[in-house]
Amino acid sequence: MSEPAVGKPAAGKPASEPRRFGLDAIDAERAKLDAAKDAAKNEDKRSTARLVALTNLPWLIAFVAWLIWKYL
């Protein structure tokens, strides 16, 4: 069985554009992105909060050192 000519639909298939030229692929990718975003939002945020606390630790140490230097 040979392939149909370019631009002519195959027997039994509707005369529409191939999937790669349609918007169905874009909608499918958007759905995947939305699902990934929802999954990322539902992850445990504790590790992020601890990391942020660690970034503030040097400022806290410097502030305590300054208080000790200033008042002792």
C-alpha positions as a Markdown table, in Angstrom:
| # | Residue | x | y | z |
|---|---|---|---|---|
| 1 | Met | 0.0 | 0.0 | 0.0 |
| 2 | Ser | 1.5 | 3.3 | -1.0 |
| 3 | Glu | 1.3 | 6.6 | 0.9 |
| 4 | Pro | -1.2 | 9.2 | -0.3 |
| 5 | Ala | 0.0 | 12.2 | -2.2 |
| 6 | Val | 0.9 | 15.3 | -0.4 |
| 7 | Gly | -2.2 | 17.5 | 0.2 |
| 8 | Lys | -4.7 | 14.7 | -0.3 |
| 9 | Pro | -6.3 | 13.0 | 2.7 |
| 10 | Ala | -5.9 | 9.2 | 3.1 |
| 11 | Ala | -8.9 | 7.0 | 2.6 |
| 12 | Gly | -11.1 | 7.0 | 5.8 |
| 13 | Lys | -9.4 | 10.0 | 7.3 |
| 14 | Pro | -11.1 | 13.4 | 7.5 |
| 15 | Ala | -9.8 | 16.1 | 5.2 |
| 16 | Ser | -8.1 | 18.2 | 8.0 |
| 17 | Glu | -4.6 | 19.4 | 8.6 |
| 18 | Pro | -2.1 | 17.0 | 10.1 |
| 19 | Arg | -1.8 | 17.2 | 13.9 |
| 20 | Arg | 1.6 | 18.9 | 13.7 |
| 21 | Phe | 0.0 | 21.9 | 11.9 |
| 22 | Gly | -3.1 | 22.1 | 14.1 |
| 23 | Leu | -3.5 | 23.8 | 17.5 |
| 24 | Asp | -4.2 | 20.5 | 19.2 |
| 25 | Ala | -0.5 | 20.0 | 19.9 |
| 26 | Ile | -0.2 | 23.5 | 21.5 |
| 27 | Asp | -3.3 | 22.8 | 23.7 |
| 28 | Ala | -1.8 | 19.5 | 24.8 |
| 29 | Glu | 1.5 | 21.1 | 25.7 |
| 30 | Arg | -0.3 | 23.9 | 27.6 |
| 31 | Ala | -2.2 | 21.2 | 29.6 |
| 32 | Lys | 1.1 | 19.5 | 30.4 |
| 33 | Leu | 2.6 | 22.8 | 31.6 |
| 34 | Asp | -0.5 | 23.6 | 33.7 |
| 35 | Ala | -0.3 | 20.1 | 35.3 |
| 36 | Ala | 3.4 | 20.6 | 36.1 |
| 37 | Lys | 2.7 | 24.0 | 37.7 |
| 38 | Asp | -0.1 | 22.6 | 39.8 |
| 39 | Ala | 2.2 | 19.8 | 41.0 |
| 40 | Ala | 4.9 | 22.3 | 41.8 |
| 41 | Lys | 2.5 | 24.4 | 43.9 |
| 42 | Asn | 1.5 | 21.3 | 45.9 |
| 43 | Glu | 5.0 | 20.3 | 46.9 |
| 44 | Asp | 6.1 | 20.7 | 50.5 |
| 45 | Lys | 7.5 | 24.2 | 51.0 |
| 46 | Arg | 9.4 | 23.5 | 54.3 |
| 47 | Ser | 12.7 | 23.0 | 52.6 |
| 48 | Thr | 12.4 | 26.3 | 50.9 |
| 49 | Ala | 11.6 | 28.1 | 54.1 |
| 50 | Arg | 14.6 | 26.5 | 55.8 |
| 51 | Leu | 16.8 | 27.6 | 53.0 |
| 52 | Val | 15.6 | 31.2 | 53.3 |
| 53 | Ala | 16.2 | 31.1 | 57.0 |
| 54 | Leu | 19.8 | 30.0 | 56.4 |
| 55 | Thr | 20.3 | 32.9 | 54.0 |
| 56 | Asn | 19.2 | 35.3 | 56.8 |
| 57 | Leu | 21.5 | 33.7 | 59.4 |
| 58 | Pro | 24.6 | 35.8 | 58.5 |
| 59 | Trp | 22.6 | 39.0 | 59.0 |
| 60 | Leu | 21.4 | 37.8 | 62.4 |
| 61 | Ile | 24.9 | 36.9 | 63.5 |
| 62 | Ala | 26.2 | 40.3 | 62.3 |
| 63 | Phe | 23.4 | 42.1 | 64.2 |
| 64 | Val | 24.0 | 40.2 | 67.4 |
| 65 | Ala | 27.8 | 40.9 | 67.1 |
| 66 | Trp | 27.0 | 44.6 | 66.6 |
| 67 | Leu | 24.7 | 44.6 | 69.7 |
| 68 | Ile | 27.4 | 43.0 | 71.8 |
| 69 | Trp | 30.1 | 45.5 | 70.5 |
| 70 | Lys | 27.8 | 48.5 | 71.0 |
| 71 | Tyr | 26.5 | 47.7 | 74.5 |
| 72 | Leu | 29.4 | 45.8 | 76.1 |
